[in-house]
Each structure stands twice: as structure tokens, then as C-alpha cells.
């Protein structure tokens, strides 16, 4: 598993926007091998962490959101051999882990430790100012959380939920595929927030570089009856494709920190979104793990479990090159196409195969029609994950609940 700090935004409809910021190769080749990029396979091979190195056990516990165990194990690796490559990997894993749960001061400390070990890491230098800015704010706090249900909206294949932001009503998109929440410049102005600039920049899939990133802190974010404090948002220009075609009060996107803090999110066919509710044991479950800040789950194809990224903010499920390598015979029934990825620099074309339909299992039998299989990597997890699971397929699987407390997805009886 290449452990890179990345800032990722995916919004594929016909096209998708991909902003990528990496901190270079953090997985040193002489660090302890964890057995491959698929944490589900590692977990299955080592159900109790037996025969794993201390580093790999700590990384697996971080992936499973076992917070106390992960901190203890990874800090022990650092303490025992501070200058080792295992210690560098432990710092990297902790940086992802702390960013994911909103402990920004601790995340910045890990970045500084990595830079002390490798001062020439230019990509880490790029990240440094953003993490220093985040560390100026208090850590994300759950002030209170009670079960509730709200009515969601679906706009252009994306799901939106009502929120109150510093006392102002709004309706924000949900996106497990971004590791910091974002809002438009006009939304920040509506809320009376003044952005603070870092020197960090984003690079998109076409290689273009963004303007320096700006951040605002939302002091109060209320979703249902859950009240969060100190939630940072990146601020992008209104012209960013994330905000095209949505009403002014909808120009915000909730990333992994606030969604994880909600504990559980239940999706129903009538648009009801349950928040922080007790989750009834479903007839079927799928596991959850994290790759850095990105949730992972499994689908089944021909009775074989496949690891996929779980991206509520993606309107279209796309399969990655590893899927094509696993099942080359099915490609013969498809049509060669170019799949468009839109970034800061404009459109980038990726080779793909379009299939008329593809049936698989995600809690229940679901079908993509058509199904897009990318033949070119798009970076990050596309090198090993079978697919990026989007909201189009998730809607077919409703009702289901993302239970971050038990790290699994529960599927209820069909309504």
C-alpha cells in the first residue's frame, strides 16, 4: 500500500474533477512489508494481527480505526528506532490517521517529524504550510450527538443534507472521497468567514497547479442533532466544477472528518437520512477499512470479494485497471471508449471499455448499465483497488447504513 498524503476530490458524472496532492513516496522500499495493498487481504491472513511486524500491525489497526491500539503500536515503533524507515512509515500513517479524525495539531507534528528525517522532500514542504495553518485551529470536537433523521436531496446524482453552519441554514453535499471539506468563496462570504491562505497547492490529473490553498474554520456545524465544533474547509473559487449548477446555499461539501464524526449514516429509498442512530443488525454486511482518509469496502463479482474505494461523492462507479486484469475475457463484450476526467487544466482522456451491463453484489445484487472499466491508472488507489464505488450503485443497494462505529456497512431488507 503506497502511503501518500493526498487531497482528492472526485465528482464524476460524464466527467470528473480530480485534484491530487501527494507527499511523495512515503512507503520506503526497505520498510517492513505489510503483504500488499489490500488491507482486507492482510486482515484475512492475520485476523488477530499475528505474525505481523509492529509497524504493519499498527497500520492495520489504523486502517480499522482502532485508535488507541494504532497510536500505541505506531508510537512504539517510532520510539524504538526513531531514524528507521519503519519509524518514517509510522509517522506517515499517523499523519493520515490524525488528519482523518480531526486532530490537526498531531497531524502537523507527524509532518514535521517526517521533514526532519527527509528535509529534501519537496512535496512534504508543499504540505507543511497547510498543516501549519490547520494546526492554528482547535481540533475537531463533537459537542453533542443524538440520533436524528433528516430529509436529503439528490442533485445531479449527488446527495445533499440540511446543515446549520455558524447559525446559517444550508444544504451541503456528502462526500467520503475527500479528506477535507470544501466550500465556495461565495459561501464563505455568505457565512462571514475570512479565508486564510497557505502556500500549499494542488496538482490535478492533467498536471496543472492550483492557486495557494485557502482555509476557513467553521466554528459550529450542526447536522441533524449532532453539533460539531472547529471543522476546517478548503475554499475554492465559485467557478470550480464542484459548485456548477447548484443553488447558492448548496455550495459546501462535507468531507471525511465531519462524516466520520457522525458515527453512522443511514440511506433510505425515500430520501430519509438517519444520523448517529442506533444501527439494527442487517441481513447482510460488508466491512469497512481506511486507506489513509479514504474508506474501503468490498463488492463481490462471480463470488470473489474485491476491495473498492467507497466514494459517496462520486456520481458514477468506475472500475480500475486491476479489474480488467482479473477478468480480461469480459472486455471482449465491451466497446473501446475514452473516459473524460476534467481537472484544473481541462479535460484529460483515459482509455476505457464500456460494457452494456455488469451485475455484481454489494449487500444485494446490483447492476451497472453501462459499466465503465478504466484501462489507465488515475493515480492513488486505482493501482490496486478494483473500483471506485459511487453513489449510483449505492442507491441500488438502499437501504443501507454506514456504521463507522463498528466499521461496517449494514444492509436492511429491501423496501
Secondary structure, DSSP 4 states (H G I P E B T S, - for coil): ------------SSS-B-EE------S-TTSPP-SSS-HHHHHHHTTT-TT--HHHHHHHHHHTT-HHHHHHHHHHHHHH-TTSHHHHHHHHHHHHHHHHHT-HHHHHHHHHHHHHH-TT-HHHHHHHHHHHHHHTSPPPEEEEEE-EEEE-EEETTEEEEEEEETTEEEEEEE-TT-SSEEEEHHHHHHTTPPPEE-S---EETTS-BPSPPEEEEEEEEEETEEEEEEEEEEEE-TTSGGGTTS-GGG-EEE-HHHHHHT-EEEE-TTSEEEESPPPPPPSEEEE-EEETTEEEEEEEETTEEEEEEE-TT-SS-EE-HHHHHHTGGGGGGSEEEEEEEEETTEEEEEEEEEES-EEEESSSEEEESSEEEESS--SGGGGT-SEEE-HHHHHHT-SEEEETTTTEEEE----
